[in-house]
């Protein structure tokens, strides 16, 4: 049986015993949209997590074409809108399970396209639980002394309080919705006559929504082959999920209801976006000094680029 092995670091403030206990608990998770964790191996101060192997690899390869693809005679396939919408709903379903349907609350803390893996039939599974935290239902948020996640996906309140919650996962999922729909990374470096500057996807889409031009942010690789109502819903949900005030964000169950058509996203639901601020200063960009922006520490900060993997990945026969 083929497996994937990832080497991870852990937040030293949690302690290795607690960290391993949580990993063992996560190994009990069972959901069609979650990567199965088979076990772990502790060796020479390193912790190796053993996952099921998914043949198609990371979703980001099918969203962000690489420079080598452009020069290739057989470029990598780009997911069409129907496939992307199914991926979105699958990841949402997995997060509902983590937040509400398992015996404990599981906060993933690193929801992003590169952590969504695809099987042979392009079915999505959310993976990489190396940063996940568990706590009992009804006990509130989890305090972490170290900020964890990937710059561009981290909820602004995490940088101020150090508290992880279901709502901080919702924020990351909102960024995920936007990157899948727009085909852009959360933070990109643009060069102009005045030099380099950072472009934040959340701010870009929010600005276009306020101008009534939100559909201009859609990934041009989709070539107008999409259902307007679906992609507009996803873009607006992405903005709601990334509201700077966590109280205005929906729960993952509410998100799932919107995506399945069990509830309608009304104009009154979008009024909250008028109070959502641009959040450039809350994020560390690719070249920023993380320590200046994350006072709780950056031991668990990962990168989002496929060219700079955050963990070592191997595959082989178990």
Long-range contacts (C-beta under 8 A, 24 or more apart in sequence): 1-317, 1-318, 2-53, 2-315, 2-316, 2-317, 2-318, 3-38, 3-50, 3-51, 3-52, 3-53, 3-315, 3-316, 3-317, 3-318, 4-50, 4-51, 4-52, 4-53, 4-54, 4-313, 4-314, 4-315, 5-48, 5-49, 5-50, 5-51, 5-312, 5-313, 5-314, 5-315, 5-316, 6-48, 6-49, 6-51, 6-128, 6-130, 6-311, 6-312, 6-313, 7-46, 7-47, 7-48, 7-49, 7-311, 7-312, 8-47, 8-48, 8-49, 8-130, 8-311, 9-47, 9-130, 9-299, 9-300, 10-47, 10-130, 10-300, 11-144, 11-145, 11-146, 11-148, 11-299, 11-300, 12-299, 13-144, 13-145, 13-146, 14-144, 16-42, 16-47, 19-47, 20-47, 22-132, 22-133, 22-134, 23-47, 23-49, 23-129, 25-104, 25-134, 26-106, 26-129, 26-132, 26-134, 29-97, 29-98, 29-102, 29-106, 31-93, 31-94, 31-97, 32-90, 32-93, 32-123, 32-125, 33-90, 33-91, 33-93, 33-94, 33-97, 33-123, 33-124, 33-125, 33-126, 34-94, 34-97, 34-98, 34-125, 34-126, 34-127, 35-117, 35-125, 35-126, 35-127, 35-128, 37-129, 38-318, 49-129, 49-130, 50-318, 51-127, 53-315, 54-117, 54-118, 54-119, 54-125, 54-127, 55-119, 55-120, 56-117, 56-118, 56-119, 56-120, 56-122, 57-117, 57-118, 58-113, 58-114, 58-115, 58-116, 58-117, 58-118, 58-306, 59-87, 59-113, 59-114, 59-116, 59-117, 59-118, 59-124, 59-180, 60-112, 60-113, 60-114, 60-116, 60-306, 61-306, 62-118, 63-113, 63-179, 63-180, 63-183, 63-219, 64-113, 64-183, 64-185, 64-306, 65-221, 66-306, 78-221, 79-122, 80-222, 80-225, 80-226, 81-222, 81-225, 81-226, 81-227, 81-230, 81-231, 83-122, 84-180, 84-181, 85-227, 85-230, 85-231, 85-234, 86-122, 86-123, 86-124, 87-116, 87-118, 87-122, 87-124, 87-180, 88-176, 88-177, 88-180, 88-234, 88-259, 89-256, 89-259, 89-260, 90-123, 90-124, 90-125, 91-116, 91-124, 91-126, 91-173, 91-176, 92-173, 92-252, 92-255, 92-256, 92-259, 93-256, 94-124, 94-125, 94-126, 95-126, 95-169, 95-173, 95-252, 96-252, 96-253, 96-256, 98-169, 99-166, 99-169, 99-251, 99-252, 99-253, 100-251, 100-252, 100-253, 104-134, 104-135, 104-136, 104-137, 105-134, 105-135, 105-136, 105-137, 105-139, 105-166, 106-132, 106-133, 106-134, 107-132, 107-133, 107-134, 107-135, 107-142, 107-164, 107-165, 107-166, 107-168, 107-169, 108-132, 108-169, 108-172, 109-133, 109-148, 109-149, 109-164, 109-168, 109-169, 109-172, 109-300, 110-148, 110-149, 110-150, 110-153, 110-172, 110-302, 111-153, 111-169, 111-172, 111-173, 111-176, 112-150, 112-153, 112-172, 112-175, 112-176, 112-179, 112-186, 112-304, 113-176, 113-179, 113-180, 114-304, 114-306, 116-176, 128-311, 130-311, 131-300, 131-302, 133-164, 140-165, 141-165, 144-296, 145-296, 145-297, 146-296, 146-297, 146-298, 146-299, 146-300, 147-294, 147-296, 147-297, 147-298, 147-300, 147-301, 148-300, 148-301, 149-300, 149-301, 149-302, 150-186, 150-301, 150-302, 150-303, 150-304, 150-310, 151-186, 151-187, 151-283, 151-284, 151-285, 151-286, 151-288, 151-290, 151-301, 151-303, 151-304, 152-185, 152-186, 152-187, 152-200, 152-201, 152-283, 152-285, 152-304, 153-186, 153-304, 154-283, 155-246, 156-244, 156-279, 156-282, 156-283, 157-246, 159-282, 159-293, 159-294, 159-295, 159-296, 162-296, 165-246, 166-251, 166-252, 167-246, 167-249, 168-246, 169-252, 170-241, 170-249, 170-250, 170-251, 170-252, 170-255, 171-241, 171-242, 171-246, 171-249, 173-241, 173-252, 173-255, 174-202, 174-237, 174-238, 174-239, 174-240, 174-241, 174-242, 174-249, 175-201, 175-202, 175-238, 175-241, 175-242, 176-238, 177-234, 177-235, 177-237, 177-238, 177-241, 178-202, 178-205, 178-217, 178-235, 178-238, 178-239, 178-242, 180-234, 181-217, 181-218, 181-219, 181-231, 181-234, 181-235, 181-238, 182-217, 182-218, 182-219, 182-235, 183-219, 183-220, 183-221, 183-222, 184-217, 184-219, 185-304, 185-305, 186-304, 187-283, 187-285, 187-286, 187-304, 189-285, 189-286, 189-287, 198-280, 198-285, 198-286, 200-278, 200-279, 200-280, 200-283, 202-238, 202-239, 202-242, 202-279, 203-278, 203-279, 203-280, 205-235, 205-238, 205-239, 206-239, 206-273, 206-276, 206-278, 207-278, 209-235, 209-236, 209-239, 209-273, 210-273, 233-258, 233-259, 233-265, 234-259, 236-265, 236-270, 237-265, 239-270, 239-273, 239-276, 240-269, 240-270, 240-272, 240-273, 242-276, 243-272, 243-273, 243-275, 243-276, 244-276, 244-277, 244-279, 244-282, 245-272, 245-275, 245-276, 248-272, 248-275, 248-276
